[in-house]
Amino acid sequence: MAKPIYFYGIHAVDALLEHRPLDGLSLFVQQGRESDSHVQAIMAEAEANGISIQPTQKDKLTQLCGSPQHQGVVLNARPLGFADEGLLDTIIGREQCLLLVLDQITDAHNFGACYVPQ
């Protein structure tokens, strides 16, 4: 069986639920954070998509995702598949191309800050 994949942080979890809600398996929410409006919205989205919600202690969330930067929410979800070799064929055929490779982006706003308009 494959190792579980955990996504964490309010923006990362929110983005995953918005764009790939069927990939969510279990949402772990820090006990005491249920009244936060951002966390409430995430919980509502998870519930609407049949994702189980587990109240969890803060230290357990840190253990699940391997980081204290979870902002009280951790989502166990199916991983997104890798791009296939056709991507390289598309890039090679272009006169100009900007390829941006990012690793360990945990906040969707950090990803958005990397956008380069053409």
Backbone bond lengths (Angstrom), bond angles and torsions (degrees), N, CA, C in turn:
res aa  C-N    CA-C-N  psi(-1)  N-CA   C-N-CA  omega(-1)  CA-C   N-CA-C  phi
1 M - - - 1.454 - - 1.535 109.03 -
2 A 1.303 116.42 139.38 1.471 122.01 -178.06 1.526 110.78 -71.20
3 K 1.317 115.52 150.93 1.460 122.21 177.50 1.530 108.84 -66.73
4 P 1.346 118.06 136.43 1.472 119.98 178.99 1.531 111.41 -60.88
5 I 1.317 116.08 145.94 1.451 122.78 177.52 1.526 107.65 -107.95
6 Y 1.351 115.89 128.63 1.454 121.05 -178.86 1.528 110.34 -117.71
7 F 1.325 115.63 131.99 1.456 123.40 175.03 1.522 105.85 -110.04
8 Y 1.322 117.14 140.03 1.465 118.37 -174.51 1.527 111.43 -143.04
9 G 1.323 113.40 158.34 1.465 121.28 -176.45 1.519 109.43 99.94
10 I 1.312 115.66 143.35 1.467 121.47 -174.90 1.526 111.99 -57.15
11 H 1.327 118.14 -48.20 1.458 120.40 -175.01 1.531 111.83 -71.70
12 A 1.318 117.09 -39.72 1.465 120.49 179.96 1.526 110.85 -65.99
13 V 1.322 117.09 -44.69 1.462 120.77 179.91 1.530 110.22 -67.17
14 D 1.327 116.81 -42.32 1.463 120.90 178.40 1.533 111.04 -60.02
15 A 1.327 117.09 -44.31 1.464 121.34 179.88 1.525 111.18 -64.23
16 L 1.325 117.07 -41.44 1.459 119.30 179.19 1.527 110.51 -64.21
17 L 1.326 116.97 -43.56 1.466 120.07 179.41 1.522 112.01 -65.71
18 E 1.317 117.19 -31.30 1.460 120.65 179.66 1.531 111.65 -74.00
19 H 1.327 116.87 -41.88 1.465 120.45 -172.60 1.521 114.71 -98.69
20 R 1.340 118.03 -24.61 1.456 121.06 -178.79 1.530 110.58 -139.67
21 P 1.320 118.50 55.06 1.464 120.15 -173.47 1.528 114.10 -61.63
22 L 1.318 117.63 -27.69 1.462 119.77 -178.59 1.525 112.63 -75.31
23 D 1.334 117.28 -10.75 1.466 120.70 178.26 1.527 112.53 -87.07
24 G 1.334 117.61 -12.10 1.466 120.97 179.95 1.517 111.12 -72.62
25 L 1.330 116.34 137.75 1.461 121.46 -179.27 1.525 111.67 -113.02
26 S 1.323 117.64 -52.49 1.465 122.79 -179.69 1.519 109.57 -145.40
27 L 1.329 116.03 136.75 1.457 122.22 176.35 1.517 108.40 -108.11
28 F 1.327 115.87 124.24 1.455 121.78 177.13 1.528 107.78 -104.33
29 V 1.334 116.09 124.37 1.466 121.85 -176.35 1.518 109.28 -119.82
30 Q 1.319 115.87 131.24 1.462 121.37 179.52 1.515 109.85 -62.43
31 Q 1.330 115.75 128.77 1.454 120.39 177.70 1.521 109.29 -60.61
32 G 1.335 115.72 132.72 1.457 121.57 -177.86 1.520 113.14 97.09
33 R 1.325 118.43 -12.41 1.468 121.57 179.87 1.536 111.98 -97.60
34 E 1.334 117.15 -0.55 1.467 121.36 -176.24 1.520 113.39 -61.78
35 S 1.337 117.75 -21.79 1.471 120.39 -178.40 1.530 112.69 -86.64
36 D 1.330 117.96 -11.14 1.473 122.48 177.32 1.531 108.50 -65.75
37 S 1.319 117.80 130.48 1.474 120.93 -175.64 1.527 112.39 -61.98
38 H 1.331 118.34 -36.10 1.464 120.76 177.91 1.528 110.73 -65.89
39 V 1.318 115.70 -42.96 1.466 121.10 179.84 1.531 109.57 -67.11
40 Q 1.326 117.27 -39.26 1.464 120.78 177.61 1.530 111.40 -60.32
41 A 1.336 116.86 -42.30 1.466 120.77 178.88 1.520 110.88 -64.12
42 I 1.317 117.20 -41.13 1.462 121.46 178.38 1.528 110.17 -64.77
43 M 1.315 116.56 -42.36 1.464 120.54 179.08 1.527 110.89 -63.95
44 A 1.324 117.35 -40.59 1.461 121.05 179.12 1.532 110.77 -63.72
45 E 1.330 116.64 -42.60 1.461 121.16 179.00 1.527 110.57 -64.88
46 A 1.320 116.83 -42.08 1.464 121.10 178.53 1.526 110.17 -62.93
47 E 1.319 116.26 -46.35 1.461 120.56 -179.70 1.535 111.28 -62.19
48 A 1.327 116.84 -40.60 1.468 121.16 179.50 1.531 111.87 -63.31
49 N 1.338 116.58 -24.23 1.461 120.74 -179.11 1.525 112.83 -104.42
50 G 1.329 116.69 14.16 1.461 120.75 175.20 1.518 114.80 72.52
51 I 1.315 117.21 23.33 1.461 121.92 179.95 1.523 108.38 -90.14
52 S 1.333 116.92 128.30 1.458 119.45 -179.95 1.529 110.49 -67.80
53 I 1.332 115.42 144.52 1.467 121.98 -179.19 1.519 107.71 -115.12
54 Q 1.333 115.26 125.46 1.459 121.99 -176.74 1.527 110.84 -117.76
55 P 1.344 119.45 112.00 1.469 119.97 172.98 1.531 108.01 -65.08
56 T 1.322 116.97 132.86 1.467 121.27 -171.91 1.519 110.70 -142.02
57 Q 1.319 116.35 148.57 1.462 121.91 175.78 1.527 110.28 -70.80
58 K 1.323 116.22 150.53 1.464 122.59 -177.02 1.531 111.96 -56.47
59 D 1.322 117.78 -44.21 1.463 119.95 -178.22 1.520 112.57 -66.84
60 K 1.321 117.17 -29.90 1.469 120.25 176.66 1.534 110.27 -69.45
61 L 1.346 117.59 -37.74 1.462 121.02 176.21 1.525 110.35 -62.24
62 T 1.332 116.11 -43.72 1.465 120.96 178.24 1.521 110.37 -60.11
63 Q 1.308 116.55 -40.82 1.469 121.36 178.55 1.534 111.05 -66.35
64 L 1.325 117.48 -42.62 1.473 120.78 -178.69 1.523 112.23 -59.75
65 C 1.337 115.74 -48.37 1.462 118.87 -173.72 1.529 113.38 -97.37
66 G 1.326 117.74 -8.23 1.453 120.39 178.13 1.518 114.16 74.44
67 S 1.335 116.45 21.83 1.461 120.43 -178.82 1.531 109.85 -153.84
68 P 1.330 117.42 142.94 1.464 119.65 174.56 1.528 112.29 -81.04
69 Q 1.324 118.43 0.88 1.468 123.51 -175.87 1.528 112.89 -90.82
70 H 1.313 119.10 30.26 1.464 122.40 -173.73 1.525 114.56 -80.68
71 Q 1.315 118.87 -14.33 1.469 124.33 179.39 1.526 112.21 57.19
72 G 1.320 117.00 24.07 1.455 121.11 174.62 1.508 115.84 88.74
73 V 1.333 118.96 1.49 1.467 121.08 178.74 1.533 110.66 -136.10
74 V 1.323 115.00 133.43 1.458 122.28 176.86 1.528 106.84 -136.53
75 L 1.327 116.23 130.08 1.459 121.32 -178.34 1.523 110.21 -116.13
76 N 1.317 115.70 123.77 1.456 121.05 171.90 1.530 105.63 -85.25
77 A 1.327 116.54 121.35 1.465 120.08 -175.86 1.524 110.52 -145.32
78 R 1.312 114.24 159.80 1.458 119.61 175.31 1.530 109.13 -67.76
79 P 1.322 117.21 140.77 1.470 118.94 178.52 1.520 110.96 -71.92
80 L 1.315 115.90 154.02 1.459 122.09 175.04 1.517 107.50 -82.99
81 G 1.313 116.74 136.38 1.456 120.67 -179.13 1.522 111.78 -65.43
82 F 1.313 115.43 156.82 1.460 121.37 178.17 1.520 110.61 -77.08
83 A 1.327 116.06 155.12 1.462 121.15 175.65 1.523 108.06 -65.12
84 D 1.297 116.38 144.68 1.461 119.15 -179.54 1.529 111.17 -87.76
85 E 1.298 116.25 179.81 1.456 121.78 -176.62 1.526 112.62 -64.88
86 G 1.323 118.59 -19.56 1.455 121.97 177.89 1.516 112.31 -60.92
87 L 1.327 117.09 -25.90 1.459 121.05 177.69 1.529 110.26 -61.42
88 L 1.309 117.56 -43.76 1.466 120.62 179.54 1.521 111.19 -64.31
89 D 1.322 117.95 -38.26 1.463 120.81 177.79 1.528 110.68 -61.91
90 T 1.324 116.77 -39.58 1.462 121.69 178.75 1.528 110.73 -65.17
91 I 1.303 116.87 -42.70 1.464 121.26 -178.67 1.526 111.05 -67.98
92 I 1.307 117.25 -43.68 1.466 121.72 -177.28 1.528 111.11 -61.55
93 G 1.330 118.27 -33.55 1.455 121.89 -177.68 1.521 114.81 -76.80
94 R 1.306 119.00 -2.30 1.465 121.71 -177.68 1.517 111.43 -97.37
95 E 1.330 114.08 147.81 1.458 119.20 177.14 1.528 110.44 -71.86
96 Q 1.337 116.71 -41.58 1.458 121.73 177.72 1.519 108.55 -128.66
97 C 1.304 115.18 143.44 1.461 119.15 -179.89 1.519 109.33 -155.71
98 L 1.299 115.87 136.70 1.454 121.79 173.60 1.520 106.49 -112.98
99 L 1.304 116.35 119.63 1.455 121.74 179.55 1.525 107.67 -114.48
100 L 1.304 116.50 121.53 1.453 122.12 -178.02 1.525 107.86 -113.55
101 V 1.320 116.76 121.17 1.461 122.01 179.23 1.516 107.69 -110.32
102 L 1.324 116.09 122.11 1.462 121.78 -178.42 1.523 109.52 -118.95
103 D 1.315 115.95 147.31 1.451 121.21 -179.67 1.525 109.34 -133.11
104 Q 1.302 116.51 137.01 1.456 124.63 174.75 1.530 113.63 59.51
105 I 1.312 117.08 39.87 1.464 120.91 173.02 1.527 106.68 -75.74
106 T 1.320 117.67 120.97 1.455 120.99 -176.53 1.522 112.94 -110.50
107 D 1.308 117.50 -7.99 1.450 121.21 -178.49 1.533 108.30 -129.81
108 A 1.315 116.73 123.96 1.464 120.89 -177.29 1.526 112.12 -57.84
109 H 1.323 117.97 -29.85 1.468 119.86 178.09 1.523 110.99 -67.10
110 N 1.326 117.69 -33.88 1.467 120.38 176.42 1.522 110.29 -64.95
111 F 1.317 117.02 -38.38 1.452 121.61 177.27 1.538 109.90 -64.77
112 G 1.310 116.51 -45.03 1.462 121.33 -179.96 1.515 112.75 -62.98
113 A 1.319 116.84 -29.57 1.469 120.47 179.35 1.522 111.77 -70.11
114 C 1.322 117.95 -13.53 1.472 122.46 -179.19 1.529 111.80 -88.94
115 Y 1.307 118.78 -1.91 1.465 122.55 -177.99 1.539 110.68 -65.08
116 V 1.319 115.62 133.91 1.474 121.65 178.83 1.537 106.88 -120.62
117 P 1.345 119.18 108.16 1.457 120.21 179.06 1.526 110.73 -67.35
118 Q 1.326 115.98 149.48 1.461 120.46 -178.88 1.497 111.60 -92.00
